[in-house]
Amino acid sequence: MNKLTEAELQFITDMGMHTQGYGLSRIAGQIIAALIISDAPLNTADLMNLLEISKGSVSTNIRFLEMLQLVERRALPGKRQNHFVMRTNPYDSLLELKIKQHQEAKKIITEAKASIKNTRAQEKITELERFNTLYDESVKKLLLELKSER
């Protein structure tokens, strides 16, 4: 990877801090940023050197980002090491995961609403149900907008 500009280094730092607010590790955010700004796939050694992190940290966070379907592993001709890139349309995958999570939450909420009889709890469950419905609708709308822009 070429020498990074001050703006690129700041982007990596800022993304690391930002993603912590979403429950991801700082390193996961830094890896995302590095892959976004890189012109070529990066291997483990590239990420270790760039981010000054251990091989284990790269491995753990890459697996997590693969699970979220944001990053994919590639084998390059003549290279033994795996290389990593941002997936095509990675944010679609992230939104689809959120939709799935909220469908699962809907089942839990429906079961709770049917079985919990406490009036105050019912009010809170109804409020949660409304939030979940609005959130789910907005994520689905966002996903449709992203897909329609392509």
C-alpha positions in Angstrom: 0.0 0.0 0.0 1.3 3.5 -0.9 2.2 6.0 1.8 -1.1 7.4 3.2 -1.9 11.1 3.3 -2.7 12.8 6.5 -6.4 12.9 5.5 -6.4 9.1 4.9 -4.8 8.4 8.2 -7.3 10.6 9.9 -10.2 8.8 8.1 -8.8 5.5 9.4 -8.6 6.9 13.0 -12.0 8.5 12.8 -13.7 5.4 11.4 -12.2 3.3 14.2 -13.7 5.6 16.8 -17.0 5.9 15.0 -17.6 2.2 14.7 -17.2 1.7 18.4 -20.5 3.5 18.8 -22.1 0.8 16.8 -20.7 -2.0 18.9 -17.9 -2.9 16.5 -14.3 -2.8 17.6 -12.1 0.1 16.8 -9.9 -2.2 14.8 -12.8 -3.4 12.7 -13.6 0.2 11.8 -10.0 0.9 11.0 -9.9 -2.2 8.7 -13.1 -1.0 6.9 -11.5 2.4 6.4 -8.2 0.9 5.1 -10.1 -1.3 2.6 -12.2 1.6 1.5 -9.2 3.8 0.7 -7.0 1.1 -0.7 -6.7 0.8 -4.5 -5.8 -2.9 -4.2 -6.7 -5.8 -2.0 -4.8 -5.9 1.3 -3.3 -8.9 3.0 -2.8 -9.6 6.7 0.7 -8.2 6.7 -0.5 -5.0 5.0 -3.1 -4.5 7.6 -0.7 -5.3 10.5 1.8 -2.8 9.2 -0.7 -0.1 8.4 -2.7 -0.3 11.6 0.1 -1.4 13.8 -1.8 -4.4 15.1 -1.2 -8.0 15.7 -1.9 -10.9 13.3 -4.5 -12.2 15.8 -6.3 -8.8 15.8 -6.4 -8.8 12.0 -7.7 -12.3 11.9 -10.4 -11.9 14.5 -11.7 -8.6 13.0 -11.6 -9.9 9.4 -13.7 -12.9 10.4 -16.2 -10.6 12.2 -16.4 -8.3 9.1 -16.8 -11.4 6.8 -19.7 -12.5 9.1 -21.3 -9.1 8.7 -20.8 -9.6 4.9 -18.8 -6.3 4.6 -15.5 -7.8 3.7 -14.5 -10.7 1.4 -11.4 -12.8 1.2 -9.7 -13.2 -2.2 -6.9 -15.4 -3.5 -4.6 -13.6 -5.9 -2.7 -15.4 -8.6 0.8 -16.3 -7.5 0.2 -15.1 -3.9 0.0 -17.5 -1.0 -1.6 -15.1 1.4 -5.3 -14.2 1.4 -6.2 -10.7 0.5 -9.2 -8.7 1.6 -11.5 -6.2 -0.1 -14.8 -4.6 0.7 -17.6 -6.6 -0.8 -19.6 -5.3 -3.7 -22.6 -3.5 -2.2 -21.5 -4.2 1.4 -24.1 -1.9 2.9 -27.0 -3.9 1.3 -25.7 -7.0 3.3 -25.6 -5.0 6.5 -29.1 -3.7 6.0 -30.4 -7.2 5.1 -28.8 -8.5 8.4 -30.6 -5.7 10.3 -33.9 -6.7 8.7 -33.4 -10.3 9.7 -32.6 -9.3 13.3 -35.7 -7.2 13.5 -37.8 -10.1 12.1 -36.5 -12.2 15.0 -37.2 -9.4 17.4 -40.8 -9.2 16.1 -41.3 -12.9 17.0 -40.0 -12.3 20.6 -42.2 -9.2 21.0 -45.3 -11.0 19.7 -44.7 -13.9 22.1 -44.2 -11.5 25.0 -47.3 -9.5 24.1 -49.4 -12.7 24.1 -48.0 -14.1 27.3 -47.3 -11.2 29.6 -50.4 -9.8 31.3 -49.1 -7.0 33.4 -50.7 -3.8 32.1 -47.6 -1.5 32.4 -45.5 -4.2 30.8 -48.0 -4.5 27.9 -47.7 -0.7 27.3 -43.9 -0.9 27.2 -44.1 -3.9 24.9 -46.5 -2.1 22.6 -44.1 0.8 22.5 -41.2 -1.5 21.6 -43.4 -3.2 19.0 -44.1 0.2 17.4 -40.4 1.2 17.4 -39.4 -2.2 15.9 -42.0 -1.8 13.1 -40.9 1.8 12.3 -37.3 0.8 12.3 -37.9 -2.2 10.1 -39.9 -0.2 7.6 -37.2 2.5 7.4 -34.4 0.0 6.9 -36.4 -1.7 4.2 -37.0 1.6 2.5 -33.3 2.5 2.7 -32.3 -0.8 1.2 -34.7 -0.3 -1.7 -33.3 3.2 -2.3 -29.7 1.9 -2.4 -30.7 -0.8 -4.8 -32.7 1.5 -7.1 -29.7 3.9 -7.4 -27.7 1.2 -9.2 
